[in-house]
């Protein structure tokens, strides 16, 4: 099985310096954006069919047009690059930035020209120091080359928490607070802050539509990396790869029960089965029984492995393309242990602003851990069903829904295994860690070692305080 592997955003060889990027066409997209009418740039982006590669898949041209239309007459907008990659099983954004950060920066500068922003924020994670160093060096080069004539560029290094990657929580970090999701969307209230000094997003007054607070354009690393090529070469060029409804390429990460782990850029429309074989070398043991799209959506069942990697394809099977992070379940894996690992990750990473998300999530994880160990307590099956029904009540972000749908889908896909474990009829399964990828070393994933010791209160103490992170960190902020 062979596929032509295009290079649109993931350079085969690292681009060492800005002159090397210019030598292979870098800067052409930015030059055209500076010369063109901003509405024409948005139109080309819309015609290209580019959709957000961070998980939601929202049409990029529509997003830019919305932010442009909602910009403030008093204050300039901000472009925020979401480089806070933390989806379990994803290593694509860091791979892109390590190979060629100039693509991302150029895409952000084009965005700034379109929405008339005077500031670009590159939001990165403290847990990826090599990425921070590479991007900061690239920003210095771009600054010295005179590319920052209309917008300043800052690098913000935020915490390791999963919610830092959520769009509104990321803006909270940019504002100097903790990564707790907001209710107001970025297009209505952006990176500028009109609120008080509370650490909690829930305690910051929301700016009404038309208020002085300008919107923020938040785009994922992979999304912005596509922009220079589209503006330089045109919408038709972008559509030469992929499908009509999902044009372009997708940078995927394949890990879990495969022969090897890897990151690759492939045409959209490639089937999931082909991606697993090409990037991961196929199942490690036996056959592929299912695939987790990170922890962002329902498990993809064995019967659906020939689904095309398109937004409409995944919607058709009731799952989510997410960030292109595919954790494979093979015949050596125990689905109950995998469900427990994913549940623990989501329960720990919940901020606790929404009580059911945190409390029900922790109970789900505890019940699944007893099931994994084949040491159930009376009523565990009913308790699991009940908590899955309420965990997403009143949720302000998508994390609780992820918990509900992912665990629920695994129970539905593997009823015999869950039934046997909940009845204590099979041996205990070895725990499985579901976590952020720390790195890929010699085709093998090294998972974030800190996730195993992280407590539900977001400390690494021997015993959790019992307080939700939102409660604990807001109290700390008040004391300071």
Protein Blocks (a to p, Z undefined) as FASTA:
>chain_A
ZZddddfklcfbacfbfklmmmnoghklmmmmmmpcfklmmmmmmmnopacfklnopafk
lmmmmmmmmpcfkbccdddddfkbfbehiaklmmmmmmommlmmmmmmmmmmmnopabdc
ddddfklmmlmmmmmmmmmmmmmnopammbccddddddfbfklmpmklmmmmmnopacdd
dfbdfklocfbccbdfbfbfklpccddehiabdcdddddfklmmmmmmmmmnojklmmmg
ccfklgcjdddddehjdfbdcdddddehiafklmmmmmnnpafbhpafbdcehjlbccdd
fklmmpccdfklmmmnopafklopacdddfkbcfklmmmmmmmmmmmmpnolamklmmmm
mmmmmmmmmmmnopacehklmmmmmmmmmmmgoiabfklmmmmmmmmmmmmmmmmlmmmm
mnopaccdddddddddfbdcehiacddfklmmpcfkopabfbdghiafklmmmmmmmmZZ
